[in-house]
Amino acid sequence: MSHVVAAQPPVEIPVAGTADTFPVRRIYCVGRNYVEHAKEMGFTGREPPFFFMKPADALLVVPEGSTGTMPYPSRTADLHHEIELVAAIGKGGRDIAAAHAHEHVWGYAVGLDMTRRDLQGEAKKLGRPWEVGKAFDHSAPIAPLRPASATGHYTKGAISLEVNGASRQASDVSLLIWNIAETIEHLSSLFELAPGDLIFTGTPEGVAAVSRGDLLVGRVEGLPELRVRIG
Ligand code: MN
């Protein structure tokens, strides 16, 4: 027996400062998880958490010290940045209680949930799925991971994004509506989590459009920064 078409290689994220990698299984994303961002999107910020997904091969893995290039995607005139803290699951499980959730997190990275806002807006209006707005190729740039054993678990910490040197998003992980432990509790009641899963935990306020040539620099205190040029 052999494959009848070429098998795709696994998607892997480097672990900062090592030759090790983290193989990716699934990407879960949390919607509207900072109050001020929920408000800018026209909501109160008091709803239960909700989730969407991106395929693992939508990641744009940017090695440490490099600047990645994200090709400007097709069919949009409103490509938005969303800077996010990403939690990487090391130990799977279902119905994980928030009190034990941190035991399931291997490490953390800085990621961008890039969004074709015009297509997402149209989908929302028509009650259609979000994939065309959220799950397109290269829609999830990510920097190398650091293990929780080095960073501690994130309940606070500055999170920010600059575009061409100007501040666009600046907040703190302590302002998450559903913190990482609570997010894992909710998510694992819906899906069985497994090693290799990533959770994009949501973006603070300040989302806006980018253009070809823009340089995005995302930071979360204690993690390697994420540098992406829009190609
Ligand atoms: Mn997002």
Residues whose N, C-alpha, C, O or C-beta is under 5 A from the ligand:
A	BS01	MN	V30 E82 D113 G202 T203
